[in-house]
């Protein structure tokens, strides 16, 4: 299975990330399971085995962490990234032996087992960890706002990311907190790209919004975010105030495979203005799901400065530098949510990551934040200027 964490390392990670207190009732690992709609793959199977091993290790450390209970709950996959979670889940029966020996291969095989209401699981556990195939970040962020739990979401987590769990998250938090103060003060972000030597520019309207800091520490209930982490992010203004349209406009290039898909942005909505197989696929997606055209996030990830390399999973790769997302934004404080898509399976929040390893034909020449008393180039030539 590759690298994993020992029981002692898992306990140390929980203490560092969540700072458990006497008020913490329990910890739950929630993990999605394949079905006929979304079949299994090798990495997903590996992730479920990894999660089961973590459960066994954390169950052994339960008393040391001062927790009443540690639960592993399997659930049928939600169908798409950041869609709402199913209403039920199936807890692992600890009396049946180690979870690592009973990893489910298909959600249909769980039907008929004793089930638990997902909302009840979240009510009865104050620490949630979600190492999943499909991202559960959006629904857990929304659910956490009631204040009953805090959650670390780990969509697409792979054993190769384990070194990133051992980073200095105090320093990472300091850096992303600083970036958040600049995002809070900014009215706009001016992004300058170079595509095959030709410049293009995008302005994102940041008025009426607050930034968020995701530094990998979740000491208080009411918040959910990714782990590994290390980013500050903000939702561009989406024009929801009557008479005050969004000022987001310009060109956003995205390299998909070997093709540059060029999006023209107006009023914070994107449309494809290039041609080619990938461009046509993106245009068809936008036509089928207009909410996908929403620019949902400007993210500034800092882990690249710590020597972390991309691994092909968005969970980690987006934390390495600049990223811009399309689609759902309500979990970050925006206006676009599941109601705006044609079905729960169509809900999407998709990050495009701008680092040379993932988009070699696109270079980030500058990211400049502008506002009252603020005019700061935070990224120049793919690197942060000062943190």
Buried (B, 14 or more C-beta within 10 A) or exposed (E): EEEBBEBEBBBBBBBBBBBBEEEBBBBBBBBBBBBEEBEBEEBBBBBBBBBBBBBBBBBBBBEEBEBEEBBBBBBBBBBBBBBBBBEBBBBBEBEEEEBBEEBBEBBEEBEEEEBBEBEEBBBBBBBBBBBBBBBBBBBBBBBBEEEBBBBBBBBBBBBBBBBBBEBEBEBBBBBBEBBBEBBBBBBBBBBBBBBEEEEBBBBBBBBBBEBBBBBBBBEEBEBBBBBBBBBBBBBBBBBEEEEEBBBBBBBBBBBBEEBBBBBBBEBBBBBBEBEBEBBEBBBEBBEEBBBBBBBBBBBBBBBBBBEBBBBEBBBBBBBBBBBBBBBBBBBBBBBBBBEBBEEBBBBBBBBBBBBBBBBEBBBBBBBBBBBEEBEBBBBBEBEBEEE
